[in-house]
Amino acid sequence: MDFDIPEELQLLARTVREFVETRLVPLERQVEDADRIPDDVLREMASLGFFGLPFPEEYGGAGAGDLGYCLALEQFGRTSAAFSNVIGAHTSIGSMSIYLGGTEEQKRRYLPDLTAGKRIAAFSLTEPSSGSDAASIQTTATFRNGCWLLKGTKIWVTNGPIADVVVVYAANDRAKGARGGITGFIVEKGFKGFGVGRVDHKMGLRGSTTGELVFDDCQVPEANVLGGQVGSGFRTALGALDIGRVSLAAGAVGSSQHLLELGIAHAKRRQQFGKPIAANEAIQWMLADSAVEIHAARLMVYDAAWKLDRHERASLEAAMVKVYASEMANRVADRVLQIHGGMGYMKDSPIERAYRDARILRIYEGTSEVQRMIIAESLLS
Ligand SMILES: Cc1cc2nc3c(=O)[nH]c(=O)nc-3n(C[C@H](O)[C@H](O)[C@H](O)COP(=O)(O)OP(=O)(O)OC[C@H]3O[C@@H](n4cnc5c(N)ncnc54)[C@H](O)[C@@H]3O)c2cc1C
């Protein structure tokens, strides 16, 4: 077994790390206060190819595969989660739905602009009455007069309010549900009947735009049925979510590693009772436990990404790494805040932001409970 990361992927990770440190870290406060990533920074990220990392070069991607993409997201995890979130929703689940489920014509029509970051993508499944039970969606798709009409409301769509292209999952046959009743549609911002509703105010992830999308008999041409196959949408959504879960875990590893480094530095620097707090076993164990868990999560990410790159089925590994890394990231954030004491609780500390940002990891792209359901189902089948 070879654990070496190929040289070109190591180079990619170093490039992202340098960009994160020089360009993004200085913007953290601005993004937090404005709740927005400046447009010129998004353009710069696009020009560096960060919106097309895993996709093949024939579609304008960087050809880094899922492992390269995860290595990059690990480095993006070292700064405000807004950056990994805009890339993640665009790449892992938005554009990825088209890459995994689209026809060749759809891939050639949409992916080059998406991988170049000229257009931003989103993935829209969740509805007010359908969260964990994603197959119960109520948004309907009806074929009338040569085109599809979408009717319903989607919520909490990451990138939704800023997206140019949204892959929307709707029910063509509610009775059939996950088994042939859900279809993916490639919806463009300008389509008649498509509207952006409420933009959400969140606990964390400031700078990442999330909101409601309204489909009022939204007209979608037949050519925009994902994969040209009515009823095949749920499978595509699950495939994209596998990659989403692994890459999200990669970001969790990066943010935890960064927090651990901040925790070590603070523990060595901060003096109480006449010695650095790092001299206390209570502090050392928090650092040691964090290092162990980060190492385990990182190996799980690399293993799952490697399997995805080999086109192996990795839904089980994706669920395992998602639940482990997201819960690990919450434990690490909590410990590192504890090591910082009151200082970690203050708004001008990056720990406070990271602590809030970590909480969402256990909820979106399938909650911890849903991941455990997937794992248990596999064990018991
Ligand atoms: C910031 C943010 C961004 C998001 N981005 C997107 C996006 O881009 N696209 C998109 O489609 N969706 C998005 N979502 C939606 C997200 O995927 C859902 O929030 C998530 O799947 C959980 O659904 P829910 O919030 O409705 O919780 P619910 O399904 O209502 O669950 C509530 C609680 O009950 C538990 N629960 C539910 N069923 C069971 C069960 N059978 N057994 C045990 N426990 C159970 C859950 O684990 C959870 O703890 C986003 C959400 C947020 C908050």
The ligand as an SDF file (V2000), in Angstrom:
LIG
                    3D

 53 58  0  0  0  0  0  0  0  0999 V2000
  -26.1710   26.4690    6.3250 C   0  0  0  0  0  0  0  0  0  0  0  0
  -26.8730   25.3940    5.5780 C   0  0  0  0  0  0  0  0  0  0  0  0
  -26.5680   25.1550    4.2450 C   0  0  0  0  0  0  0  0  0  0  0  0
  -27.2610   24.1790    3.5230 C   0  0  0  0  0  0  0  0  0  0  0  0
  -26.9960   24.0110    2.1750 N   0  0  0  0  0  0  0  0  0  0  0  0
  -27.7970   23.1850    1.4460 C   0  0  0  0  0  0  0  0  0  0  0  0
  -27.6600   23.1220    0.0080 C   0  0  0  0  0  0  0  0  0  0  0  0
  -26.7910   23.7620   -0.5960 O   0  0  0  0  0  0  0  0  0  0  0  0
  -28.5470   22.3570   -0.6830 N   0  0  0  0  0  0  0  0  0  0  0  0
  -29.5210   21.6170   -0.0580 C   0  0  0  0  0  0  0  0  0  0  0  0
  -30.2840   20.9460   -0.7380 O   0  0  0  0  0  0  0  0  0  0  0  0
  -29.6450   21.6300    1.2920 N   0  0  0  0  0  0  0  0  0  0  0  0
  -28.8240   22.4100    2.0520 C   0  0  0  0  0  0  0  0  0  0  0  0
  -28.9540   22.4530    3.4210 N   0  0  0  0  0  0  0  0  0  0  0  0
  -29.9200   21.5840    4.0760 C   0  0  0  0  0  0  0  0  0  0  0  0
  -29.2860   20.4650    4.9030 C   0  0  0  0  0  0  0  0  0  0  0  0
  -28.7720   19.4820    4.0700 O   0  0  0  0  0  0  0  0  0  0  0  0
  -30.3630   19.9620    5.8960 C   0  0  0  0  0  0  0  0  0  0  0  0
  -30.4580   20.9500    6.9050 O   0  0  0  0  0  0  0  0  0  0  0  0
  -30.0110   18.6170    6.4810 C   0  0  0  0  0  0  0  0  0  0  0  0
  -30.0730   17.6120    5.5130 O   0  0  0  0  0  0  0  0  0  0  0  0
  -30.9500   18.2320    7.6410 C   0  0  0  0  0  0  0  0  0  0  0  0
  -32.3020   18.4600    7.3630 O   0  0  0  0  0  0  0  0  0  0  0  0
  -33.1630   19.3580    8.3850 P   0  0  0  0  0  0  0  0  0  0  0  0
  -32.3550   20.5370    8.7690 O   0  0  0  0  0  0  0  0  0  0  0  0
  -34.4810   19.5940    7.7670 O   0  0  0  0  0  0  0  0  0  0  0  0
  -33.3160   18.4840    9.6900 O   0  0  0  0  0  0  0  0  0  0  0  0
  -34.4620   17.4070    9.9890 P   0  0  0  0  0  0  0  0  0  0  0  0
  -34.4810   16.3870    8.9130 O   0  0  0  0  0  0  0  0  0  0  0  0
  -35.7100   18.1080   10.3510 O   0  0  0  0  0  0  0  0  0  0  0  0
  -33.8740   16.7060   11.2920 O   0  0  0  0  0  0  0  0  0  0  0  0
  -33.9360   17.2910   12.5880 C   0  0  0  0  0  0  0  0  0  0  0  0
  -33.2040   16.3760   13.5520 C   0  0  0  0  0  0  0  0  0  0  0  0
  -33.8260   15.0840   13.5610 O   0  0  0  0  0  0  0  0  0  0  0  0
  -32.8750   14.0900   13.2370 C   0  0  0  0  0  0  0  0  0  0  0  0
  -33.5330   13.0250   12.4900 N   0  0  0  0  0  0  0  0  0  0  0  0
  -34.3130   13.1270   11.3880 C   0  0  0  0  0  0  0  0  0  0  0  0
  -34.7110   11.9120   10.9830 N   0  0  0  0  0  0  0  0  0  0  0  0
  -34.1640   11.0190   11.8360 C   0  0  0  0  0  0  0  0  0  0  0  0
  -34.1840    9.5960   11.9530 C   0  0  0  0  0  0  0  0  0  0  0  0
  -34.8600    8.8300   11.0700 N   0  0  0  0  0  0  0  0  0  0  0  0
  -33.5060    9.0120   12.9680 N   0  0  0  0  0  0  0  0  0  0  0  0
  -32.8320    9.7780   13.8550 C   0  0  0  0  0  0  0  0  0  0  0  0
  -32.7520   11.1220   13.8030 N   0  0  0  0  0  0  0  0  0  0  0  0
  -33.4120   11.7330   12.8060 C   0  0  0  0  0  0  0  0  0  0  0  0
  -31.8140   14.7940   12.4130 C   0  0  0  0  0  0  0  0  0  0  0  0
  -30.5960   14.1030   12.4130 O   0  0  0  0  0  0  0  0  0  0  0  0
  -31.7480   16.1380   13.1350 C   0  0  0  0  0  0  0  0  0  0  0  0
  -30.9410   16.0020   14.2750 O   0  0  0  0  0  0  0  0  0  0  0  0
  -28.2460   23.3930    4.1660 C   0  0  0  0  0  0  0  0  0  0  0  0
  -28.5290   23.6150    5.5350 C   0  0  0  0  0  0  0  0  0  0  0  0
  -27.8720   24.5980    6.2300 C   0  0  0  0  0  0  0  0  0  0  0  0
  -28.2340   24.8190    7.6590 C   0  0  0  0  0  0  0  0  0  0  0  0
  1  2  1  0
  2  3  1  0
  2 52  2  0
  3  4  2  0
  4  5  1  0
  4 50  1  0
  5  6  2  0
  6  7  1  0
  6 13  1  0
  7  8  2  0
  7  9  1  0
  9 10  1  0
 10 11  2  0
 10 12  1  0
 12 13  2  0
 13 14  1  0
 14 15  1  0
 14 50  1  0
 15 16  1  0
 16 17  1  0
 16 18  1  0
 18 19  1  0
 18 20  1  0
 20 21  1  0
 20 22  1  0
 22 23  1  0
 23 24  1  0
 24 25  2  0
 24 26  1  0
 24 27  1  0
 27 28  1  0
 28 29  2  0
 28 30  1  0
 28 31  1  0
 31 32  1  0
 32 33  1  0
 33 34  1  0
 33 48  1  0
 34 35  1  0
 35 36  1  0
 35 46  1  0
 36 37  1  0
 36 45  1  0
 37 38  2  0
 38 39  1  0
 39 40  1  0
 39 45  2  0
 40 41  1  0
 40 42  2  0
 42 43  1  0
 43 44  2  0
 44 45  1  0
 46 47  1  0
 46 48  1  0
 48 49  1  0
 50 51  2  0
 51 52  1  0
 52 53  1  0
M  END
$$$$
